[in-house]
Amino acid sequence: MPIFAVDIGSSSIKGATIDPANDAIAAEARVPFPDPIAGLPSGHVEIDPAAVVAAVSQLIDKLVSAADAEALMFCGQMGGVILVDRQCRPLTNYLSWRDQRTLAAHPSGGSYLDAIRRRWDGDEFRELGSELKPGSATSLLFWLAENGHLPPDAVPLTLGDFVLTQIAGASPHTEPTQAIGTLNVTTGDWHEVAFAKLKLERLHWPRIVDCQQPVGSFRCGHREIPCYPVVGDQQAALRGVELAEGELSLNISTGSQISMLSRELALGDYQTRKYFGGRYLNTITHLPAGRSLNVLVDLLAELATAQGFRLADPWEYIARAAAEAADSELAVDLAFFAGPLGDRGRIDRITLENLTVGNLFRSAFRSMTENYWTCATRLSPNRLWRRTVLSGGLTQKVPILRQFLASRFGECRECAAVEDVFLGLAGLWRDRH
C-alpha cells in the first residue's frame, strides 16, 4: 500500500502519494504556505500557526480524497520556533527561520547573535553543531527572553512538530534531524548548560523521538492513518538522492548546501547535524546560489520591468550566453546575503569588452564552483570523497555550471529527480522493514 508524503516548506506545502516499493509518485498536491503577518517591525517574520495547520489539513484532505495509504510521512523547514503550553495551545506565532530580529543591536554591544556567542564557550558552540543563525530557535528564544516576551513554563516546538500536535493528537516531541542548534550532538540530548547561559532554563523541551515510530494518527472518516515525526527537509532530500558515505553532496537550488555523511562524530569548521541510522551530517549551508543569481537577473530586467515588459524566461539565454562566452578578467562575488562566505558581494575588473551577460554569469558560475571547492576542503581537508553528487535543479538548468563542477571535482553523479524529499520519505519508510 502507498504512503502519503508531506513537505511543509516555506513557500508552499507539498504532498504526494508514493509507492515505496518502486518510488512511483502520484496524486501530487500543493497549497500555498501562509503569508507572514503584516504590520510587524522590520525584520520580524511571524506566521499565524492556525493558518499553517489549516493549510496542512487542506493538503492532506486532497491526498486522502485521491487514494488510500498506510502512513503519513513528513519533512519540514528547520529553524524557527513556536511556543506552546502543556496542552499544546500556541502561546506565540510561529517565528520563522527567515526572521532577522536577532541581527539588531543588543544592549551589551554587537547583535543578539554576538551576545549569544559571548555567553557560549567554543566547546558548547561545537556541541550544538556550530549552529547559530538569525532565525535559529536558540537565537529567537534568547531575543524573547531578553525583551521580556518569553512565556513562563512554555514548550518550544518546530513548526512541523506543532502541526502534528494539532492534526494527529501528538504530544510535544522533536525528531533529532529537526533539532538543529538545540541538541547536544555529543550526547543526543538537549544542551541544558547552553540554554541556562541564555536564561532559557525554565523552558520545557519536548521529548526526543525516533523517526521510525508513529507519534499520532490523522483521522479520516472511520480510518486513522499513522503519522510519523517530521524530519529535517535537508536530510530527507539527501536520503532521497541516496547519498552514501564517501560521497560529497552539492545541493544547488535557490539556496545551497555542501554535505558529507559520517559514522563517527567529527566536529570541525562546519555545521554538524544528526542524520538517519545513527550517522552524522557534516554540512555548510547558506552558500550563494539561485537567490544571489536572481539579484543579477533582477538588475538586468529592471529597465524592461519599468517599461511594463516581463521577460518570459531569461535563464535560457543566460545559460547559452555563459556557455558561449570566453573566460575573462571579470570577477563576481555572489555573497549578497549573509552566510559563511561573507555578507558583501561585488563585481569588479570590469572592461568595455567583458561586461556582457555571458561574461557576467560565466564568472558567477566560476565563483560558485570555487566557493564549493573551498567549502569542500573545509569539510574534508584530505579530500576523502570519491564522487560528487549534484542535486537541486540549478545544474540541470545551467549545463555550463555542471561542466565547471565536473572539471573541478571530477566524477559527478547527477540526480534528476525534482522531488528528492518525497523519495527520501519513501526511503525512510522502507528503512523500517
N, C-alpha and C positions, 0 to 999 in steps of 0.2 A: 504494500500500500504506500502511496506517496506521503510526503510531508509538506507542510506549509513553511516557507522561509520568509522572514520579515526583516528588512533592514531599516532601522529608524535613523535616517540620515538627517542632515541639517538643511537641505534644500527640498528634499522630498522623502516620503516614506514609501518604500517599495516592497512588493511581495510577489511570491510566485509559488506555484505548485511544482514540486520536484519529485521525480522518481529516483531515489538514491541508488538504485541498482545500476542505472545507466546515465545518471546526471541529466536526464531529459527534463527540460524546463518548459512548463506550460502555464496557461492561465495567469500571465503576469498582470499585475495591477499596480497603480501608483496614485497617491494622493499628495497634495502639497503639504509641506511642513508649515505649521502656523507661523505667521509673521511675528516679528518682535513687537512687544508692547510699545505703543507710541508715547511720546512726551517724556521719556526718561532723560536723565542727564547725559551729556555727551560721553560716549564710551561704554555706557551701560547697555547690555543686551540681555533682556529677560523675555521669557515666553510664558504664556498662561499654561500651566500644566494640564488643566482640564481640557484645553483645546487640543493638546497633544494626545491625551487619552482618547478623545473623541475621534481624532484622525486615525489613530491606530485601529480603533474598533471598527471604523468605517472600512478600512482596508481589509481587515480580517473578514468582515461580512461579505465583501466582494469575493474573496478567495473561497469561503465556505459555500457561497451560492453556486460556485462553478465546479466544485469537486469535494470529495471526502479525503480525509487524511488522518494519520495516526499520531501526529505530533505537530506542535508549533515550535519552530526554532527561531531564535532572534539574534541579531547583532545590532550594535548601535554606536553612535558617536561617543567618543571618550572625552573626558574632561567635563567641566561644568559641574553644577551641583544643585540639588533641591533639598530643602529641609522639611521633614515631616514630624508629626508627633507619634506617640506609641501606637495609635490607631491608624497610622499611615495617612492621616489627613495633612494636606500641604500647609506648611507654615510660611513658605516663601514661594515666589515664582521659581521657574527653572532659570537659574543664572547660567547663561550659555558659555561654552568654551570659547566663543567669539568675543566675550566681554573683555573690555580693556581697562576697567576702572583701576586695576592694581598697578597700572603704569603711572597713576597720579602721584603727586608728591606726598611722602609720609612725613609726619612732624619731626621725626628723628633725622631726616635728611635722605636724599635719594627717593626712590619709588617704594611702594609697598613690597614689590619683589625684592628690592635691595634690603629692606628691613628684615624680610624673612631670611635671606642668605646670611645676614649678620647674626641671626639667632641660631642658625644651624651650623654645626661644625662640618668639616669635609666628609667625615665618615657617615654622619647622618644623612647628608645630601646624597651620597653614593648609595647608601642603603635604601633610599627612596627611589632608586633607579635613575638618579640625576635628572629628575623630572620637576621642572618648575617653569610654568608658562603663565601668561596673564590670565588665562581662563581656566587654569587648573583648579581642582576642588580646594586644595590647601590654600592657595593664594586668595580665592574668593572668600573662604571661611575666615581667613585672617582679616580681610578687609571688613567683613561684617562684625567680627569681634572688636576690632579697633575703633569702629564707628558706633558701637553700642546697638547693633542691629542683629546680634546673634541670639535667637530664641533659646531660653534655658532648656536643658534636657532634650534637645532636638536630635533627630536621627538624620544624618546626611546620606543621600542616595544619588546614584547616577540617574539620568533621565529614564533610561530603559528599565532600570530596576523599579523606579517609581511606577512606570506604566504597568508592570507585571503585578504590583500590589493592587492595582485598581481593576485590571481586567481578568486576573487569574486568581485573585484571593491570596497571593503570595505574601508571606511575612517578609520584613526587611532583610535583604540579602544582597551580596555582590559576588560575582564570579571574578577570579583573580585577574583575567585579562582586561577587565574593565577598571580595575583599581590602580590606575597609574598615578604615581606621585603620592600615594597614601599608604601603600603596602610596603612593609619592610621586606625587600626581596631576599634577604639573607635568612629570614625566619618564616616567611609566608604569612605573617600576621600583621595587624595594624601597628604602625610605628607610634606607640603611645608617648615615647620620650620626645619625639619631634613635635607631636601635637601639643604636649604640655608647654613646650617652649614658645608656642604661638597662642597660648591661653585657650586651647580648644579641648582641654581635658574633660569638660562637662558634657561633651557630645557623646551620644550613644551610637557607636559604629555598628553597622549591620553584620550579621553572620556571614562568613565566607563559605561559599558553596562550590561544588564540583559541577562542571558544565554538563556532565552526563547523567545527572539526576534531576527529575522534574521538580519544579518549585510550586506548581499550582496547575489549574486547568481552566480552559476557556469553555464556558457553557454555550452550546449551540443546540437549541431545541431540547431534545431528550438526550443529546450526546454531550460528553465532556472530553475535550481534546487536551491531552497533557501539554503543559508549557514548560520549556526548558530555559535556563538562565540566559540572559543577554550576555553575549561575548563581545570582545572588542572588534570593531569593524576592520581594523588593520590586520589583526591576527586571523580573522575569518577570511579576508581576501588572500592572505598568504597561504592559508590552508587550501583555498580554492585553486591556487596555481601550483599546489603540491610542492612547495618549497622544501628542499631536502637539506640536510646538513652538508656543509661543504659548498653550498651554492650561495651566491651573492644576489640579493633581490634589489632591483631598481624599479620602484613603482612610481611611474611618471604620469601625472594627470594634472588636474587643477592645482593640487598640492603634490608633494613629492617626498618620498622616504627611501632610505637605503638601509638594508637589514641583513643580518645573518643569524642563523639558529645556533644554539649551543646546548649541549647536555650538561655542561658544568657552568656554574655561576662565575663569571669573569667580569668584574666591574672595571670600567675604564672611562675614557674621554668620549662617552656616548651615553645614550639612554638604555636602560635595561628593563625589559618588561617580561611578565610571565607569558609563557606560551603553553600550548596544549601538550599533554603527555609528560608533564614534569620538566619540560625544557624551558629555555630562556630565549628571548628575542633581543639581540643587541641591535640597536637602531638609531638612526639620526633622522629626525623629522623636520618639517617646515623648511625644506630646501626649495630654492626658487625653481618654478616650473610654469605651468599654464597660467596661473594667476598673474605672474610677473610678465609673461609674454603678452598677455592681454593688455597690459599697460601700454606696451608699444603699439599694439593693434589699435587701441582706442585713440592714441595720439594721432596715428596716421589717418584714422577715419574721422577725426573731429571736424575738419572742414566740410567734408561731404555731409556729415550729420547736420551741421549747422545750416546747410542749404536744403535740408529735407530729403536727402538721399540716404538710403540704408544699403550697405554692402551686403550682398546675399551670402557669400562665403569667401572671406578674404584668405582663408587658410590654403585653399587650392593653389592660389597664385603665390602665396608666401613659400609654400613647400617647393614649388617649381623654381621660383627665383633663387631661393637659397641653394638649391642643388646645382643650378647653372652658374652661380657666382663663383669667382675665384677667391681664394683666401687673400685677405688684405690686412692692413695695419689696424683697421677699425677694431676697437675694443669695447665690449659690452659687459657690464656687471649687472646682473639681474636682481641684486639684493634690495629690491624696492620695499620689501616688507621685513620686519624684524625676524631674524632667525639665526641659526648657528653660523652663518657666513656674513653677518652684519645687518645693518638696517639702512644703508645708503647705497643705492645703485648709481651707475654712471655710464656715460657713453663718451669715449674720447678717442684721440688720434684720428680725428675727422679730417678728410681732404675733400676737394671738389670731386675727385674721381670715385671715392669709396662710399659716399653717403647715398646709398641706394637701399631699397627694401631687401633685395637679395643679400647684399653685404651685411646689412644690419642684423638680419635674422640668422645668417650663416655664422656670424660672430657670436650671437646669443647662444646658438646651439653648441658651438665650440666651448663657450664659457660653461654651459651646463655640464658638458662632458667632463671638463676639468674639475668642476665642483664635485661631481660624483667620484672621480678618482681620488681627490683629496679626502673626501669622507670615507671612501672605501679603505684607504690606508690608515685611517683612524680606527675603524672597526677591526681591521686585521693588518697590523703593521708588517707582518711577514707574508702578506698576500696569500693566505691559505685557501682561498676559494678556487675551485676547479672549473666553475662555469658561472655565468651571469644569467639571471632570469629577468626578462623585461616584461612588465605588465603596466596597465593603467591607461592605455589608449593613445597617448601622445606619440609614441614611437611608430604606431601604425599610421597615424595621420601625417607624420613627417618622416619619410624614409631617410633623409639625409642625417637626421639625428640618430636613427638606428645605425647607420653606417659609421658615424663618428664613434658611437659607443662600442661597436664591434671592433673597430680599429684600435681603440684604447684598451678594452678589456679582454679581447679575444673571444672565445666561444660564447655565444649567447643563445639562450632558449627563450623564444618569444611566446607569450601566452595571448592568444587572440580572443579568448572569452571576455565578453563585456561584463558579465555579472559574476565576477570572481567570488563575491561574498556569498551568493546563493550556492555556488559549488562548494564553498568552504563549509557552509552549514550542512549540506548533504554529506560531506565527508565526515563531519563530526558525528552525524547520525550513524554512519557506517562504523565509525570507531567504537561505538557502543557494543558491537556484536563480535 
